[in-house]
Amino acid sequence: MHEETRKSTDKRNITSRTFIVYTGLFLVMVCSIYSYFVWTNTSFIWERDGFTQHYQLFFDYISEIRVSINEGSISLWDWNIGLGADVLYSYGYYAIGDPFVYLGLLFPTHLMEAAYHILILLRIWAIGISFLFFLRSQHLSHHSGLAAAIAYAFTHFVIFNVIRHPFFLLPLIWYPLLSLGIEKILKGGSNRLFMVAVTISALSNFYFFYKLTLLTVLYALVRFAYLNKKWDWVSFTKVFLKAAYAYSVGLLISASLFLPMVLGFLDSSRQSGEIGINLLFYPLEYYLALVQHTVSPGSYFWLIGGFPILSVFGFVYIWKKPDYRFIRTTVIILFILALFPFFGSMMNGFSGPYNRFSFSLAFFFSLALAHFLDHREHMDTDYLQKMKRVLILFSVFPFISWVFVDWSIPYMLFPIALGWGIWGYLKLPSDKKLSYLNENRLVIALVMLNLTANALYYYYPFGMNVMDSSIEYGTAEEAYQQVLADGPEYLPDRGLDPYRVGVTSQDSHVRNQFLYLDVMGLNSYLSITNGYVADFAEAIETAGFQIIQPLRNGIDDRRVANHLLGVRYVITDSENESYLPFGYEVVEELSNNKNEQYILAETTDAYPFAYAIGNALPENDFMELNAVEREATLVRNVVLEESVYQELSLEKSSNESDVKKVLFEVKNDENETIILPDDAIRIEEENTQFTIVLENPNELIGHEWFIRLDGLDYRPFEQSPWLRQSTNYRLAVNDGHQRKSIYQSDQYSFSSFFHREHMLFNMGYVTEKDEKEQVEIVVDQPGIYALDEITVYAVPVSAQEDERIAAEKRARALDIHVFSDERLEGEITADANEILVTAIPFSTGWSAVVNGEESDVLKTNLGFVGVELTAGENNIEFTYRTPYLRMSMGLTLVGIILAALNMKRWSKTNSIKSND
């Protein structure tokens, strides 16, 4: 059978039939990969971020929309997100701009978990559909389009993020549309599609829009160069202006969400992050993973491949084909970007070098596959030899990896074996091969088999068993309820006397659940968190501080901080009673439907939500104190910015405090005294202990006490260029009554890493019954540590004094008349030169009216809203609106008008051309 005869029957272009057949193949893939999830009642909800962020925020956002529809109003602030937060900032990164989320409104509340799963699968389907539209513009055939669309829709970046971060699937939908829009512009067509694609991708997620912008610019430049053999600056300028105009208009249309999100990010706690590694080279094992993960499942710094082996063959095929060199050039550039951490950081917004732009590689490998399948009859022995050499490399590579880094070999065995089988078939003479139609069908089946095998090995127990990290289907909402022992019904209505509910240092699992329960708490776990609140948490050196969780773990049971933030109740497991801050007494014992025991503790010493104070301290003076003194100072003072302090005539407080230092010795496990500072403390074994021996234990009775370690640093014993070496460690302090620990994250955990040069442990209140003589410091990781200083602080505590201070503040409290999501109104009688201090997280979105006149909102205590009071009666009104929202909506209107004019001009131009 001749090659021309073999192919003559099947060179149909991509049509509507292709989209229908793709949908059928998609359903086959879904059943093949995910049926075991159904069989084992396993969800797509990852036990970490999936449970605490993705599903919960999806559920809550849909619930908020329904409430807004029923009430006819939209709230821009929610008191149940951490200390209170902007709704656009909090939901925008995850849900607001995702068009698929709104389909959740079609499902009843009791089917929201089913909706979450169905919409993930719908996103995967849309990935292939989007790519088919692009492939159709390239005049590819029906069968090659089907194979490439399946390869793109089920690439490992998709499989990985079905569980990990479902909204990371969106850029795979938008990138083909952006590229198709560029194609139309480059070929003299309309810029309307590009404008629409820019608008949608900018609305859906500002983080990935940054990557999509860079990737689209790369595509446009490379494609222009290959479409224009001689660089023509006139043509380039014309194309550039046409694309830039469409991009600008699309960005303007999206401004109502995009601009507030970007500005919110710039004010967020994310700006505290550090990059702990050098930006020149990755560990060698990363470069080994670069090869291994090309055809096998896995991720290393978010470099994700997992392409079908036929896509690799396709890339080999197009390597020297002039018509497809733009694919080769773009992939080479992308791989160069993946080789060096600096470029990874650049592509990640100059933060940690996570290579999340690697989703674009699937686009080009799948495109190469489509072109290869349509022109495979032109292969000669030279191409087969190149494919053979690639297969030899992949065949030898698992053993190289095993020698250097001890990776599991089976990851790559199936795709390699499949590759050798396909290569053997391609060597057959034409008369020994299948008909062209059946061969196309076989190719599609092999692509599906390859990707299914990769997915099964990644998810299932016989492989990497990632599905074990997902929670059981149908249990998420019940788990949210159980954080407060099956619900908050036993808590009093906050009404016009708002209060917060806290947890203890042992409750690290409590993240966003209070949002679900409609309870005002402390902590949130979101990608955009108030940077001013983080400043406050850093200043008092909260032990549990993380970049996006500044007030986690009950603020380490800090008494004053809990009082200051209005924490009236603490709920925790009954085993954690010893961790309750001083003055919090158990008032109720609770249990959930799993018979887990909880306690509810209450204090009468929490400060009111807003109160007047006349003593002030400028921020510079405040920051000169140690962290324990800073917290103690906030009892009687308000901290103001230097310029505000100079402008207002407030009484300056003394820097003196009752905080004192306690003498002690540090001894090792051989009872030898350790002299600090020491930059070379060798820890040879895991969980090595040191002992702090107090010289006068009686000093601590009637005091809260703290242990602070300063000048900390750590490095492993052996620095290997071959392997990624963890630099994470945990220090714990155990006094026999409490065990507190602080974690230093790994330098490669880019999203959470910051160097903890100091650690402050709150060891609680000491009574005569639990007098302390010594405490143990436990170091969990072997290595070389530096430590400059250990300090033990003691703060006198009196129940009568706490009660008196709280009563004094209640007497000076704002009498609240209105307390809603975006509004706080009340009245207060003030003396001259006083500040109203609130527990409202500071944001430039808050405005204040005092006695009918606008007043400047002050930043107080580093992170909270305040306002200047006048002597006598003060009627106060605080109102919130997302910063720059009105301006952003105006820009959106401008963008819509420009888009309409652009469409009118294009229609007019087309009409003139038609008449000619």
Secondary structure, DSSP 8 states (H G I E B T S, - for coil): --HHHHHTT---B--HHHHHHHHHHHHHHHHHHHHHHHHTTEEEEETTHIIIIIHHHHHHHHHHHHHHHHHT---SEETTSTT-EEHHHHHIIIIIT-TTGGGGGGS-GGGHHHHHHHHHHHHHHHHHHHHHHHHHHTT-BHHHHHHHHHHHHTSHHHHHHHHS-GGGGHHHHHHHHHHHHHHHHHTT--SHHHHHHHHHHHHH-HHHHHHHHHHHHHHHHHHHHHH-SS--HHHHHHHHHHHHHHHHHHHHHTHHHHHHHHHHHHTBGGGG----S-SS---HHHHHHHHHHHHSS--BTTB-----HHHHHHHHHHTT-GGGHHHHHHHHHHHHHHHSHHHHHHHTTSSS---GGGHHHHHHHHHHHHHHHHHGGG--HHHHHHHHHHHHHHHHHHHHHHHHH---THHHHHHHHHHHHHHHHHTS-GGGS--HHHHHHHHHHHHHHHHHHHHHHHHSTTTT-GGGGEEETT-HHHHHHHTTSS-STTS---TTS--EEE--TT-TT-SSHHHHHT---S----SS-BHHHHHHHHHTT-TT-BTTBTT-GGGGG-HHHHHHTTEEEEEEEGGGGGGS-TT-EEEEEEE-TT--EEEEEE-S----SEEEE-EEEEHHHHHTS-HHHHHHHTTT-EEE-HHHHHHS--EE--S--S-EEE-EEEE-TTS-B--S-EEEEEE-STTEEEEEEES-GGGGTTEEEEEEEES-EEE-SS--SSS-----EEEEEE-SS-EEEEEE--TT-TTT----SEEEEEEEE--STT--SEEEEEE-S-EEEEE-EEEEEEEE--HHHHHHHHHHHHHTB-EEEEEETTEEEEEEEE-SSEEEEEEEE--TTEEEEETTEEE-EEEETTTEEEEEE-SEEEEEEEEE--TTHHHHHHHHHHHHHHHHHHHHHHHHHHHHHHH-
